[in-house]
Amino acid sequence: MAKSFEVQPGDVLDLEVYAKYEEPTTTGNNVNALASSLIAAFGLNTTSSNPLDGQQAYNAFNGTFSAGPYIGRVPPYEDGSAPKAYLNYILFNENFELEDFGFDQISTTAKQVGASPFVTHDLLALHVKVQKKGYLYIYLSNEQAVQTNVYFDDLKITYHTGVEQVEDYYPFGLSYNSYSKGSSPKNRYLYNQGSGEKEFLTERVFDLGLNIDLTKYRAYDPATGRWWQVDPKVDELYHWTPYNYGFNNPILYNDPEGDIPPLIWAILAVTALVLDAEFAEAPGTDQSPATRQREQENREEIRNVNETIKTIVNPTNLPKKIVGQQVREGIKKEIGEKKVPNPNGKKGGPEHQKKVDEVTKDMEAKGMKTQKEVKVETRDGDKTKRYVDVVGTDPSTGKKEIVQVGKQNKNGTPVSREKKAIKDIEQVEKQEVKFVPYNNN
């Protein structure tokens, strides 16, 4: 039995096989035929274009084994009292020069005499560490000078592959110190990858020696740090050269589609959504005139922020056409440094409070003791403290039920701020938080 591999530096292989033997006979055995036997076992020939079984491999085996068995050619070998039956490997470098050779010989404890007593198989094992690129040949051999029945069973080869590919980059994406395993397909998705919907859109093309990155809209040259085509957003980003990459700051920005770096618009989009979400509900009818007036003023400030954004961002293309510093300065100009307060406080608006009361009554109907607005310290969370809307405790078991009431999206999932609150609370309480929406979509 024989098996061959093309191997790379860092590859590790573990070999094992079980074996036992019977009493040797007195009939002679032609061990000098080992070379031809191995050549046949590995299918080596002088016409194959595959290095594993081609001319160089044929010549290497013929030269190594033409004088007969390789093991024990110069005594002593592993165990002179046991048969010359082995688990072997032979390792050549890429020029088919011998680099390493290993074997494990069967033990005399695996000798079976007659039908009984039954003798267990001997486990032969080898550990191979590859230092250079080359070719590894694994085989089982019976090299006894007299005919001896040797039984090998359950050959197992465990292959631990090394590093497949390594790429180091200069800031604008030119690679150096590149390495890839010769037997592995080359990964072309390298520099300038995005995330989410924009993940793995940039493919490096090596054909014709180009070494350029192809994105959805343009081709990028990492050697010069410039695009080959004009920016499709050139009308909006007129103060930048239309061939720049990542606003000339590749450490902070990437551009996986070739239109505009995604980081700036992502930050702005989240900020705008959070501000809008604070006052998404309609004013309650039971609010005092002063409260309704304060809420109206806050809504006016939110509208001013949105109008500021629209002067920089085309709403039809939101959130791509952004210039980050201009947005931040525009917002500061409109609303200054002050924070917009929540007119309803941490207890929420009327719809929220109504749903909290409903949840509380349901828990009390089950015989649970309830608490509302329970403070939870969440120092490692998105915020340092949270307020759980309702906590119910079963007096007989002590088991708690934690409920957070909040706003849901159209698809029925909690809005972003509610998701963050639930995550923070679950990390501290170490149990699932039940979400109950107060709005119907």
For each residue, the residues with C-beta under 8 A, 3 or more apart:
1: 41 139 140 152 155
2: 38 41 42 137 138 139 140
3: 137 138 139 157
4: 42 52 53 135 136 137 138
5: 13 52 135 136 138 159
6: 51 52 134 135 136 182 183
7: 11 13 91 130 133 134 135 136
8: 11 130 133 161 162 181 182 183
9: 130 131 132 133 162
10: 130 161 162 163
11: 7 8 129 130 159 160 161 162
12: 127 128 129 130 159 160 162
13: 5 7 89 127 128 130 136 138 157 158 159 160
14: 125 126 127 128 156 157 158 160
15: 87 89 125 126 127 128 138 155 156 157 158
16: 87 123 124 125 126 155 156
17: 87 123 124 140 152 153 154 155 156
18: 121 122 123 124 152 153 154
19: 85 87 106 110 121 122 124 150 151 152 153
20: 106 110 111 112 119 120 121 122 150 151
21: 83 85 106 110 111 112 148 149 150 151
22: 111 112 113 148 149
23: 111 113 148
24: 83 144 146 147 148
25: 146 147 148
26: 146
27: 146 147
28: 145 146 147
29: 144 145 146 147 148
30: 33
31: 34 68 69 143 144 145
32: 35 68
33: 30 36 37
34: 31 37 38 65 68 69 141 143
35: 32 38 39 61 62 64 65 66
36: 33 39 40
37: 33 34 40 41
38: 2 34 35 41 42 44 61 65 137 139 141
39: 35 36 42 44 58 61 62
40: 36 37 43 44
41: 1 2 37 38 139
42: 2 4 38 39 52 53 57 61 137 139
43: 40 53
44: 38 39 40 48 53 54 57 58 61
45: 48 53 54 58
46: 54 55 58
47: 54 55
48: 44 45 53 54 55
49: 54
50: 53 54
51: 6 54 56 57 94 135
52: 4 5 6 42 57 135
53: 4 42 43 44 45 48 50 57 58
54: 44 45 46 47 48 49 50 51 57 58
55: 46 47 48 58 59
56: 51 59 60 95 96
57: 42 44 51 52 53 54 60 61 92 96 135
58: 39 44 45 46 53 54 55 61 62
59: 55 56 62 63 96
60: 56 57 63 64 92 96 98
61: 35 38 39 42 44 57 58 64 65 137
62: 35 39 58 59 65 66
63: 59 60 66
64: 35 60 61 70 90 98
65: 34 35 38 61 62 68 69 70
66: 35 62 63
67: 73
68: 31 32 34 65 73
69: 31 34 65 72 73 84 141 143
70: 64 65 73 90 101
71: 77 78 84 86 88 103 105 143
72: 69 75 76 77 84 143
73: 67 68 69 70
74:
75: 72 80
76: 72 80
77: 71 72 80 84 105
78: 71 82 103 104 105
79: 82 105 107 108
80: 75 76 77
81: 108
82: 78 79 85 105 106 107 108
83: 21 24 106 142 144 148 150
84: 69 71 72 77 105 141 142 143 144 145
85: 19 21 82 105 106 140 141 142 143 144 148 150 152
86: 71 103 104 105 106 124 140 141 143
87: 15 16 17 19 103 104 124 125 126 138 140 155
88: 71 101 102 103 138 139 140 141
89: 13 15 100 101 102 103 126 128 136 137 138 139
90: 64 70 98 100 101 136 137
91: 7 98 99 100 101 128 130 134 135 136 137
92: 57 60 95 96 97 98 99 134 135 137
93: 96 97 99 132 133 134
94: 51 132 133 134 135
95: 56 92
96: 56 57 59 60 92 93 135
97: 92 93
98: 60 64 90 91 92 101
99: 91 92 93 131 132 134
100: 89 90 91 128
101: 70 88 89 90 91 98
102: 88 89 126 128
103: 71 78 86 87 88 89 126
104: 78 86 87 124 125 126
105: 71 77 78 79 82 84 85 86 124
106: 19 20 21 82 83 85 86 110 122 124 150
107: 79 82 110 122
108: 79 81 82 111
109: 119 122
110: 19 20 21 106 107 119 120 121 122
111: 20 21 22 23 108 119
112: 20 21 22 118 119
113: 22 23 119
114:
115: 118
116:
117:
118: 112 115
119: 20 109 110 111 112 113
120: 20 110
121: 18 19 20 110 151 153
122: 18 19 20 106 107 109 110
123: 16 17 18
124: 16 17 18 19 86 87 104 105 106
125: 14 15 16 87 104
126: 14 15 16 87 89 102 103 104
127: 12 13 14 15
128: 12 13 14 15 89 91 100 102 136
129: 11 12
130: 7 8 9 10 11 12 13 91 134 136 162
131: 9 99
132: 9 93 94 99
133: 7 8 9 93 94 182
134: 6 7 91 92 93 94 99 130
135: 4 5 6 7 51 52 57 91 92 94 96
136: 4 5 6 7 13 89 90 91 128 130
137: 2 3 4 38 42 61 89 90 91 92
138: 2 3 4 5 13 15 87 88 89 157
139: 1 2 3 38 41 42 88 89
140: 1 2 17 85 86 87 88 152 155
141: 34 38 69 84 85 86 88
142: 83 84 85 148 150
143: 31 34 69 71 72 84 85 86
144: 24 29 31 83 84 85 147 148 150
145: 28 29 31 84
146: 24 25 26 27 28 29
147: 24 25 27 28 29 144
148: 21 22 23 24 25 29 83 85 142 144
149: 21 22
150: 19 20 21 83 85 106 142 144
151: 19 20 21 121
152: 1 17 18 19 85 140 155
153: 17 18 19 121
154: 17 18
155: 1 15 16 17 87 140 152
156: 14 15 16 17
157: 3 13 14 15 138
158: 13 14 15
159: 5 11 12 13
160: 11 12 13 14
161: 8 10 11 164 181
162: 8 9 10 11 12 130 181
163: 10 166 179 181
164: 161 180 181 184 187
165: 178 179 180 181 184 186 187
166: 163 177 178 179 180
167: 175 177 178 190 191
168: 175 176 177 178
169: 173 174 175 176 191 222
170: 173 174 175 176 222
171: 225 250 251
172: 222 224 225 245 250
173: 169 170 191 192 213 220 222 225 250
174: 169 170 222 223
175: 167 168 169 170 178 190 191 222
176: 168 169 170
177: 166 167 168
178: 165 166 167 168 175
179: 163 165 166
180: 164 165 166 184 186 187
181: 8 161 162 163 164 165 184
182: 6 8 133
183: 6 8
184: 164 165 180 181
185:
186: 165 180 206
187: 164 165 180 190
188: 203 204 205 206
189: 193 200 202 203 204
190: 167 175 187 193 202 204 213
191: 167 169 173 175 202 204 213 222
192: 173 202 213 215 220 254 255 256
193: 189 190 199 200 201 202 254 256
194: 197 198 199 200 201 202 254 256 257 262
195: 198 199
196: 199
197: 194
198: 194 195 201 256 257 262
199: 193 194 195 196 256
200: 189 193 194
201: 193 194 198 215 216 256 257
202: 189 190 191 192 193 194 213 214 215 220 256
203: 188 189 213 214
204: 188 189 190 191 211 212 213 214
205: 188 210 211 212 213 214
206: 186 188 209 210 211
207: 210
208:
209: 206
210: 205 206 207
211: 204 205 206 222 223
212: 204 205 219 220 221 222 228
213: 173 190 191 192 202 203 204 205 219 220 221 222
214: 202 203 204 205 219 220
215: 192 201 202 218 219 220 255 256 257 258
216: 201 256 257 258 259
217: 229 232 257 258 259
218: 215 227 228 229 231 232 258
219: 212 213 214 215 227 228 229
220: 173 192 202 212 213 214 215 226 227 228 245 255 258
221: 212 213 224 225 226 227 228
222: 169 170 172 173 174 175 191 211 212 213 225
223: 174 211
224: 172 221
225: 171 172 173 221 222 245 248 250
226: 220 221 243 244 245
227: 218 219 220 221 230 231 242 243 244 245 258
228: 212 218 219 220 221 243
229: 217 218 219 258
230: 227 234 242 243
231: 218 227 234 237 240 242 243 244 259 260
232: 217 218 258 259
233: 236 237 259 260 320 321
234: 230 231 237 238 242
235: 238
236: 233 314 321
237: 231 233 234 240 242 260 321 323
238: 234 235
239:
240: 231 237 244 247
241: 244
242: 227 230 231 234 237
243: 226 227 228 230 231
244: 226 227 231 240 241 247 248
245: 172 220 225 226 227 248 250 255
246: 249 250 252 253 254 255 261
247: 240 244 252 253 261
248: 225 244 245
249: 246 252 253
250: 171 172 173 225 245 246 253 254
251: 171
252: 246 247 249 263
253: 246 247 249 250 261 263 264
254: 192 193 194 246 250 261 262 263
255: 192 215 220 245 246 258 259 260 261 262
256: 192 193 194 198 199 201 202 215 216 262
257: 194 198 201 215 216 217
258: 215 216 217 218 220 227 229 232 255
259: 216 217 231 232 233 255 320
260: 231 233 237 255 264 265 320 321 322
261: 246 247 253 254 255 264
262: 194 198 254 255 256 265 266 320
263: 252 253 254 266 267
264: 253 260 261 267 268 322 323 324 327
265: 260 262 268 269 313 318 319 320 321 322
266: 262 263 269 270 319
267: 263 264 270 271 324
268: 264 265 271 272 309 313 319 322 324 327
269: 265 266 272 273 318 319
270: 266 267 273 274 416
271: 267 268 274 275
272: 268 269 275 276 305 306 309
273: 269 270 276 277 416
274: 270 271 277 278 416 417
275: 271 272 278 302 305 340
276: 272 273 279 280 302 306
277: 273 274 280 407 415 416 417
278: 274 275 298 302 340 342
279: 276 295 298 299 302 343
280: 276 277 407
281: 284 349 351 407 439
282:
283: 287 292 295 296
284: 281 287 349 350 351
285: 350
286: 350
287: 283 284 291 292 295 350
288: 291 292
289: 292 293
290: 293 294
291: 287 288 294 295 343
292: 283 287 288 289 295 296
293: 289 290 296 297
294: 290 291 297 298 343
295: 279 283 287 291 292 298 299 343
296: 283 292 293 299 300
297: 293 294 300 301
298: 278 279 294 295 301 302 340 341 343
299: 279 295 296 302 303
300: 296 297 303 304
301: 297 298 304 305 334 335 340
302: 275 276 278 279 298 299 305 306 340
303: 299 300 306 307
304: 300 301 307 308 334 335
305: 272 275 301 302 308 309 331 334 335
306: 272 276 302 303 309 310
307: 303 304 310 311 334
308: 304 305 311 312 327 330 331 333 334
309: 268 272 305 306 312 313 327 330 331
310: 306 307 313 315
311: 307 308 330
312: 308 309 321 322 323 326 327 330
313: 265 268 309 310 317 318 319 321 322 327
314: 236 317 318 321
315: 310 318
316:
317: 313 314 320 321
318: 265 269 313 314 315 321
319: 265 266 268 269 313 322
320: 233 259 260 262 265 317
321: 233 236 237 260 265 312 313 314 317 318
322: 260 264 265 268 312 313 319 327
323: 237 264 312 326 327
324: 264 267 268 327 328
325: 328 329
326: 312 323 329 330
327: 264 268 308 309 312 313 322 323 324 330 331
328: 324 325 331 332
329: 325 326 332 333
330: 308 309 311 312 326 327 333 334
331: 305 308 309 327 328 334 335
332: 328 329 335 336 337
333: 308 329 330
334: 301 304 305 307 308 330 331
335: 301 304 305 331 332 338 340
336: 332
337: 332
338: 335
339:
340: 275 278 298 301 302 335
341: 298
342: 278 345 346
343: 279 291 294 295 298
344: 347 348 349 352
345: 342 348
346: 342 373 387
347: 344 352 353 356 373
348: 344 345 351 352 353 356 405
349: 281 284 344 352 353
350: 284 285 286 287 353 354
351: 281 284 348 354 355 438 439
352: 344 347 348 349 355 356 405 406 438
353: 347 348 349 350 356 357
354: 350 351 357 358 438
355: 351 352 358 359 405 436 437 438
356: 347 348 352 353 359 360 372 389 390 405
357: 353 354 360 361
358: 354 355 361 362
359: 355 356 362 363 389 390 403 405 436
360: 356 357 363 364 370 372 390
361: 357 358 364 365
362: 358 359 365 366
363: 359 360 366 368 370 390 392 401 403
364: 360 361 367 368 370 392
365: 361 362
366: 362 363 392
367: 364 394 395
368: 363 364 392 393 394 395 401
369: 392 393 395
370: 360 363 364 390 391 392 393
371: 374 390 391 393
372: 356 360 389 390
373: 346 347 387 388 389
374: 371 387 388 391
375: 385 386 387
376: 385 386 387 388 424 425 428 429
377: 384 385 428
378: 381 382 383 384 385 386 424 425 427 428
379: 384
380: 427
381: 378 384 386 420 423 424 427 428
382: 378 420 421 423 424
383: 378 386 420 421 424
384: 377 378 379 381
385: 375 376 377 378
386: 375 376 378 381 383 421 424 425
387: 346 373 374 375 376
388: 373 374 376 391 402 403 404 425 433
389: 356 359 372 373 403 404 405
390: 356 359 360 363 370 371 372 402 403 405
391: 370 371 374 388 400 401 402 403
392: 363 364 366 368 369 370 400 401 403
393: 368 369 370 371 398 399 400 401
394: 367 368 397 398 399 400 401
395: 367 368 369 398
396:
397: 394
398: 393 394 395
399: 393 394
400: 391 392 393 394 429 431
401: 363 368 391 392 393 394 434
402: 388 390 391 425 429 431 432 433 434
403: 359 363 388 389 390 391 392 433 434 435 436
404: 388 389 418 421 422 425 433 434 435 436
405: 348 352 355 356 359 389 390 435 436 437 438
406: 352 414 415 417 418 421 435 436 437 438
407: 277 280 281 414 415 418 437 438 439
408: 412 413 414 415 418 435 437 439 441
409: 412 413 414 415 441
410: 441
411: 441
412: 408 409 437 441
413: 408 409 419
414: 406 407 408 409 418 419 422 435 437
415: 277 406 407 408 409 418 419
416: 270 273 274 277 419 420
417: 274 277 406 420 421
418: 404 406 407 408 414 415 421 422 435
419: 413 414 415 416 422 423
420: 381 382 383 416 417 423 424
421: 382 383 386 404 406 417 418 424 425
422: 404 414 418 419 425 426 433 435
423: 381 382 419 420 426 427
424: 376 378 381 382 383 386 420 421 427 428
425: 376 378 386 388 402 404 421 422 428 429 433
426: 422 423 429 430 431 432 433
427: 378 380 381 423 424 430
428: 376 377 378 381 424 425
429: 376 400 402 425 426 433
430: 426 427
431: 400 402 426
432: 402 426
433: 388 402 403 404 422 425 426 429
434: 401 402 403 404
435: 403 404 405 406 408 414 418 422
436: 355 359 403 404 405 406
437: 355 405 406 407 408 412 414 440
438: 351 352 354 355 405 406 407
439: 281 351 407 408
440: 437
441: 408 409 410 411 412
